[in-house]
């Protein structure tokens, strides 16, 4: 006999599929579900099925949307395209409520070690958007790591000859942090890329 | 415009209701759901509704079951009743695969500070089970904290006059740990409750 009765074991197993969730955490989540009312559990289940059914990728920028083309692509200034790795990066930038342009989600970055080349991410789609005209600047907002830098450089080399400005988010010491606690790579980078004031 | 589209925002909100889950974690879980296949998402949703619908409390011991009386109550030695605070304590003990008796889940412990008295937890039900006869020992396996100790003592005082053995799990230094790192309360307790070898 298993220690869990079947419906609980099954639910724990499902929760265990979520990122970073082990058996112990999955068990806590399962007990929470059991302590919910029937309506609450149903609302939870509906939200899962609903999100999966309703959410798709914008045919233009690749971000999450409920429609064919997302609201950002429809409503915002198309002269600037901010290129990111994943939809969650769009959320991070949108939270700032500063950027007024549109996005382009690559759904990955160039990573030869894992066999991801330029054709495996949405670079072709980006170039197609640019070919339609009207784009003045491409902001390369991939992560400041080896793959993110390589991808940004690769795209910059493709778009600059088209007379389009390619920019990259600035790197350096995080605001509010201290030199003493900044990691060596960031610190040496901040030193090399120091700016005149 | 919100940063999340409605179906994602709704799912994040549902995940945020799970214990210890903040917005960031809920977002990661939601993205995982979106990356699932339709069948996987449906199986997840079904497990939630299924667990809520099928799981109830055993009419005898109060543990989770799919039936009126749980398999443990049906199949095991009823001479010993192990009294615990919550269903998850049954799981913790069952994992050891050592105990052959039955359980009694109190669904709480006596806690005057939070207004929980002896009549608010399943002590009456425990006494009714004992009144049916055949019980030789009651193992008081509530947590080794103030409320758990008080509850165990309260129950012990009720069952001992009935000629039933009342025992408590031993407390002390956890096996494999070191004296140096044992907290003061545990250490002094282990000292006071030292046993002859």
Interface residues (C-beta under 8 A of the other chain):
Chain A: X1 X3 X4 X5 X6 X7 X8 X10 X11 X13 X14 X17 X18 X19 X20 X25 X27 X28 X29 X30 X31 X32 X33 X34 X36 X38 X40 X41 X42 X43 X44 X45 X46 X47 X48 X49 X50 X51 X52 X53 X54 X55 X64 X65 X66 X70 X71 X87 X88 X91 X94 X95
Chain B: X1 X3 X4 X5 X6 X7 X8 X10 X11 X13 X14 X17 X18 X19 X20 X25 X27 X28 X29 X30 X31 X32 X33 X34 X36 X38 X40 X41 X42 X43 X44 X45 X46 X47 X48 X49 X50 X51 X52 X53 X54 X55 X64 X65 X66 X70 X71 X87 X88 X91 X94 X95
